[in-house]
Amino acid sequence: MNLEQKSDFSRGWRMSVAPMLDWSDKHCRYLHRLITKHTRLYTEMVTTGALTHGDPRRHLRFDETEHPVALQLGGSDPAELAKCAQLGQDWGYDEINLNCGCPSDRVQRGAFGACLMNEPGLVADGVKAMRDKVDIPVTVKHRIGIDKIESYDFVADFVGRVSEAGCEVFIVHARNAWLQGLSPKENREIPPLRYDLAWQLKRDFPQLTIAVNGGLKTPEQFDEQLQHVDGVMVGREAYYNPWIMQDWDQRYYGGSACALSQDEIELAMVDYMEREAVEDGTPWYAIARHMLGMRHGQRGARRWRQVWSNHKLKPLPAREVWAQARAVLLEDQLKAGDSASA
Ligand SMILES: Cc1cc2nc3c(=O)[nH]c(=O)nc-3n(C[C@H](O)[C@H](O)[C@H](O)COP(=O)(O)O)c2cc1C
């Protein structure tokens, strides 16, 4: 790859939405894709066990509009990983990402996730086995250390060895995973963030694509990171406040900002709910739960959210719920307009 091809390749990871179990499912990604066309979207982690023993369609089905979309795998057995990577490619995913950052007990018992950072040789074997099977990029998402290991050498050695197996893209959640004593949620909040280690990785491995993740919320923060690394991955902020992504295509890809208004996006989601109900029997509330952050910070948002999450409305068709949500939103906005002009 020459320098120009290399920078085109890296651009693919400039902005991404993180893999989030139970959150970044296909419905959530459909919403995010209505807001931004270029941002890379990640599935929730799917374990190799779930894919080989369960129903692949349930885990892998996605909408054509979701591209570019990456499948995140959880597992450690190279042969199983290779089989699942192949499945992912066959289903049309654009990337296979290996989870080396999840600290949950369940994942540790399965000996994958963050504890794999202790076994760079095994990760390298997994990456190699997957690359032998698929043509799409095989990437790794990891932490900067585990437990009390704070040294840069630990993560540099991990990245060095895994890159020798052919992994060219590393997504660095810039905090340690503490494998004992913290819940997964605490592990996203308590170990301190050290972006400087991710920046150092980019300096020491300039040929690799390095994206940084963890605690990033504002355009100013994203811009600062992009001075040092190739990409930014955003998790919770994108989920709680998806409209922040409305100008990402313009800001980070030289395209145009989202052409749809929030009202149009909400209506497009109602169309999608109706389609999903017919095609797959999905209830509207399994989809609507992902858009509760859409009106973040707006007048009327609270009552609008209450309608879309009201259990009593579950039997109603999506479009009727939409009409009720719209009515309370407009009412609150009108009230605000009246008091402003009074
Ligand atoms: C609800 C939830 C589920 C998550 N599930 C996964 C997962 O399946 N795989 C993974 O690599 N990280 C997972 N993460 C971690 C995120 O990908 C990300 O690394 C973390 O939230 C830090 O980024 P943020 O501060 O932008 O949210 C999850 C995070 C949340 C909030």
The ligand as an SDF file (V2000), in Angstrom:
LIG
                    3D

 31 33  0  0  0  0  0  0  0  0999 V2000
  -23.9050   -1.0730   27.2470 C   0  0  0  0  0  0  0  0  0  0  0  0
  -22.4890   -1.2830   26.7720 C   0  0  0  0  0  0  0  0  0  0  0  0
  -22.1410   -2.4820   26.1720 C   0  0  0  0  0  0  0  0  0  0  0  0
  -20.8360   -2.6950   25.7120 C   0  0  0  0  0  0  0  0  0  0  0  0
  -20.5410   -3.8520   25.0220 N   0  0  0  0  0  0  0  0  0  0  0  0
  -19.3270   -3.9870   24.4120 C   0  0  0  0  0  0  0  0  0  0  0  0
  -19.0640   -5.0620   23.5360 C   0  0  0  0  0  0  0  0  0  0  0  0
  -19.9310   -5.9100   23.2440 O   0  0  0  0  0  0  0  0  0  0  0  0
  -17.8210   -5.1470   22.9820 N   0  0  0  0  0  0  0  0  0  0  0  0
  -16.8440   -4.2170   23.2480 C   0  0  0  0  0  0  0  0  0  0  0  0
  -15.7340   -4.3280   22.7180 O   0  0  0  0  0  0  0  0  0  0  0  0
  -17.0780   -3.1860   24.0720 N   0  0  0  0  0  0  0  0  0  0  0  0
  -18.2980   -3.0330   24.6220 C   0  0  0  0  0  0  0  0  0  0  0  0
  -18.5720   -1.9160   25.3730 N   0  0  0  0  0  0  0  0  0  0  0  0
  -17.5190   -0.8980   25.5600 C   0  0  0  0  0  0  0  0  0  0  0  0
  -17.6100    0.1590   24.4600 C   0  0  0  0  0  0  0  0  0  0  0  0
  -17.3740   -0.4140   23.1900 O   0  0  0  0  0  0  0  0  0  0  0  0
  -16.5750    1.2690   24.7010 C   0  0  0  0  0  0  0  0  0  0  0  0
  -15.3020    0.7050   24.6570 O   0  0  0  0  0  0  0  0  0  0  0  0
  -16.7830    1.9600   26.0450 C   0  0  0  0  0  0  0  0  0  0  0  0
  -18.1380    2.2550   26.2900 O   0  0  0  0  0  0  0  0  0  0  0  0
  -15.9480    3.2420   26.1390 C   0  0  0  0  0  0  0  0  0  0  0  0
  -16.3370    4.1630   25.1330 O   0  0  0  0  0  0  0  0  0  0  0  0
  -17.3240    5.4210   25.4700 P   0  0  0  0  0  0  0  0  0  0  0  0
  -16.7180    6.1260   26.6510 O   0  0  0  0  0  0  0  0  0  0  0  0
  -17.3060    6.2560   24.2260 O   0  0  0  0  0  0  0  0  0  0  0  0
  -18.6570    4.8510   25.8090 O   0  0  0  0  0  0  0  0  0  0  0  0
  -19.8580   -1.6890   25.8610 C   0  0  0  0  0  0  0  0  0  0  0  0
  -20.2200   -0.4740   26.4550 C   0  0  0  0  0  0  0  0  0  0  0  0
  -21.5210   -0.2600   26.8980 C   0  0  0  0  0  0  0  0  0  0  0  0
  -21.8990    1.0670   27.4990 C   0  0  0  0  0  0  0  0  0  0  0  0
  1  2  1  0
  2  3  1  0
  2 30  2  0
  3  4  2  0
  4  5  1  0
  4 28  1  0
  5  6  2  0
  6  7  1  0
  6 13  1  0
  7  8  2  0
  7  9  1  0
  9 10  1  0
 10 11  2  0
 10 12  1  0
 12 13  2  0
 13 14  1  0
 14 15  1  0
 14 28  1  0
 15 16  1  0
 16 17  1  0
 16 18  1  0
 18 19  1  0
 18 20  1  0
 20 21  1  0
 20 22  1  0
 22 23  1  0
 23 24  1  0
 24 25  2  0
 24 26  1  0
 24 27  1  0
 28 29  2  0
 29 30  1  0
 30 31  1  0
M  END
$$$$
